[in-house]
Amino acid sequence: MEQFHLVSPDDLQRNPFKTIGKDWMLVTAGTPEKVNTMTASWGGFGIMWGKPVAFIVLRPQRYTKEFVDKEGALSLSILGNEYRKTLNYLGTVSGRDESNKIEKSGLTLAFEESIPYFIESETVIFGKVLYKQEMTPDSLLVQALDEKWYPNKDYHTLYIAEITNIYSK
């Protein structure tokens, strides 16, 4: 992490709406022996239980979900716009089907306190999962959301992760 400097959550200068919804991020989890990543454009940042947290949602069929569930820790890597094609690739190809997708992406995998991240990132947010809950159709109070976003009934699992460290270049 020598290229990065530690940033307090209070000093993070990124707009979460642009960062997550427009720029996207990589959700990464695993061990040095086996790791997976996926592109995400849904989620958020905030305060919960007096702690800075990241909110992410993962569909049950996403391979990365297995890694987050097993490890209980993750990184959110935010890359520059020059990596847009890479983010698109990592969001559409499953690590189940292509075991070397990270290698093929051209990104450099590294670990900080046993959590995987990418050296090319502009900002990396590390988190420890505090809470998870599967979404259900009963939880959606607006029927149109269910119809639009869950035609296959593959409801997300909501994760709330305590932000343990943030590093920026």
C-alpha positions as CSV (number, residue, x, y, z in Angstrom):
1,M,0.0,0.0,0.0
2,E,3.0,2.2,-0.4
3,Q,1.3,4.2,-3.2
4,F,-1.7,4.9,-0.9
5,H,-2.2,7.1,2.1
6,L,-4.7,6.4,4.9
7,V,-7.9,8.6,4.8
8,S,-10.3,9.1,7.6
9,P,-14.0,8.5,6.6
10,D,-14.6,12.1,7.7
11,D,-12.1,13.3,5.1
12,L,-13.2,11.1,2.1
13,Q,-13.8,13.5,-0.7
14,R,-15.7,11.2,-3.1
15,N,-19.4,11.7,-4.0
16,P,-21.0,8.4,-3.2
17,F,-23.8,8.8,-5.8
18,K,-21.2,9.3,-8.6
19,T,-18.7,6.9,-7.2
20,I,-21.1,3.9,-6.9
21,G,-23.8,4.7,-9.4
22,K,-21.8,6.2,-12.2
23,D,-18.1,5.2,-11.8
24,W,-18.8,1.7,-10.3
25,M,-16.7,-0.2,-7.8
26,L,-15.2,-3.7,-7.5
27,V,-16.4,-5.8,-4.6
28,T,-13.6,-8.2,-3.8
29,A,-13.2,-11.0,-1.2
30,G,-11.3,-14.1,-0.7
31,T,-7.9,-15.5,0.4
32,P,-4.5,-15.6,-1.4
33,E,-5.5,-19.1,-2.5
34,K,-8.8,-18.2,-3.9
35,V,-10.4,-14.8,-4.6
36,N,-13.1,-13.3,-6.7
37,T,-14.3,-9.9,-7.6
38,M,-17.4,-8.3,-9.3
39,T,-18.4,-4.9,-10.4
40,A,-21.2,-3.2,-8.4
41,S,-23.2,0.0,-9.1
42,W,-25.6,-0.3,-6.2
43,G,-24.8,0.5,-2.5
44,G,-24.0,3.3,-0.2
45,F,-22.0,4.8,2.6
46,G,-23.2,6.1,6.0
47,I,-23.2,5.7,9.7
48,M,-24.8,2.7,11.4
49,W,-24.4,1.6,15.1
50,G,-22.1,4.6,15.5
51,K,-19.6,3.3,12.9
52,P,-18.8,4.4,9.3
53,V,-20.2,1.7,7.1
54,A,-20.7,0.6,3.5
55,F,-23.9,-0.9,2.3
56,I,-23.7,-3.4,-0.6
57,V,-26.1,-5.8,-2.1
58,L,-25.3,-9.0,-3.8
59,R,-27.6,-11.3,-5.8
60,P,-27.6,-15.0,-4.8
61,Q,-26.1,-16.2,-8.1
62,R,-23.0,-13.9,-7.8
63,Y,-19.9,-16.0,-7.2
64,T,-18.4,-13.1,-5.1
65,K,-21.2,-13.5,-2.6
66,E,-19.8,-16.9,-1.6
67,F,-16.5,-15.3,-0.8
68,V,-18.0,-12.4,1.2
69,D,-20.1,-14.9,3.2
70,K,-17.2,-17.1,4.0
71,E,-14.6,-14.4,4.8
72,G,-16.8,-11.8,6.4
73,A,-14.5,-9.1,5.0
74,L,-14.2,-7.3,1.6
75,S,-12.7,-4.5,-0.2
76,L,-14.4,-1.9,-2.4
77,S,-11.9,-0.8,-5.1
78,I,-12.7,2.4,-7.0
79,L,-10.8,2.8,-10.3
80,G,-10.5,5.6,-12.7
81,N,-12.5,5.9,-15.9
82,E,-9.7,4.4,-18.0
83,Y,-10.7,1.1,-16.4
84,R,-14.3,1.2,-17.6
85,K,-13.9,-1.7,-20.0
86,T,-12.2,-3.7,-17.3
87,L,-15.1,-3.0,-14.9
88,N,-17.6,-4.0,-17.5
89,Y,-15.7,-7.3,-18.1
90,L,-15.4,-8.1,-14.4
91,G,-19.1,-7.4,-13.9
92,T,-20.3,-9.7,-16.7
93,V,-17.9,-12.7,-16.5
94,S,-18.3,-15.0,-13.6
95,G,-15.3,-16.4,-11.8
96,R,-17.1,-19.7,-11.7
97,D,-16.9,-19.9,-15.5
98,E,-13.6,-18.2,-16.0
99,S,-11.2,-19.0,-13.1
100,N,-8.5,-16.6,-14.2
101,K,-10.8,-13.6,-14.9
102,I,-8.8,-11.4,-12.5
103,E,-5.6,-12.3,-14.3
104,K,-7.3,-11.7,-17.7
105,S,-8.5,-8.3,-16.5
106,G,-4.9,-7.0,-16.3
107,L,-5.4,-5.7,-12.8
108,T,-2.8,-6.3,-10.1
109,L,-4.2,-8.2,-7.1
110,A,-2.7,-7.4,-3.7
111,F,-3.7,-8.0,0.0
112,E,-3.9,-5.8,3.0
113,E,-4.5,-7.6,6.3
114,S,-5.6,-10.7,4.3
115,I,-8.2,-8.7,2.3
116,P,-7.8,-8.6,-1.5
117,Y,-7.8,-5.3,-3.4
118,F,-6.4,-3.9,-6.7
119,I,-3.3,-1.7,-6.8
120,E,-4.7,0.3,-9.8
121,S,-7.5,1.6,-7.6
122,E,-7.7,5.3,-6.9
123,T,-9.4,4.6,-3.5
124,V,-9.8,1.3,-1.6
125,I,-12.3,0.9,1.2
126,F,-11.8,-2.1,3.4
127,G,-14.7,-3.5,5.4
128,K,-15.8,-6.1,8.0
129,V,-19.3,-7.5,7.5
130,L,-21.4,-6.6,10.6
131,Y,-24.9,-7.5,9.2
132,K,-26.5,-9.3,6.3
133,Q,-30.1,-9.9,5.5
134,E,-31.8,-11.4,2.5
135,M,-34.3,-9.1,0.8
136,T,-37.8,-10.6,0.2
137,P,-40.8,-9.6,-1.9
138,D,-42.6,-8.7,1.3
139,S,-39.9,-6.2,2.2
140,L,-40.5,-4.3,-1.1
141,L,-43.2,-1.8,-0.3
142,V,-43.5,-0.6,-3.9
143,Q,-44.6,-3.4,-6.2
144,A,-43.1,-1.8,-9.2
145,L,-39.6,-2.3,-7.8
146,D,-40.2,-6.0,-7.5
147,E,-41.5,-6.2,-11.1
148,K,-38.7,-4.1,-12.6
149,W,-35.7,-5.3,-10.7
150,Y,-36.6,-8.9,-9.7
151,P,-38.4,-10.6,-12.6
152,N,-36.4,-13.7,-11.8
153,K,-37.1,-13.4,-8.1
154,D,-33.3,-13.4,-7.4
155,Y,-33.5,-11.0,-4.5
156,H,-30.3,-9.3,-3.2
157,T,-28.7,-9.9,0.2
158,L,-28.0,-6.6,1.9
159,Y,-24.6,-6.4,3.7
160,I,-23.6,-3.7,6.1
161,A,-19.8,-3.6,6.5
162,E,-17.9,-1.5,9.0
163,I,-15.3,0.5,7.2
164,T,-12.1,-0.5,8.8
165,N,-9.7,1.5,6.5
166,I,-9.8,3.8,3.5
167,Y,-6.7,4.3,1.3
168,S,-6.4,6.8,-1.5
169,K,-3.7,7.7,-3.9
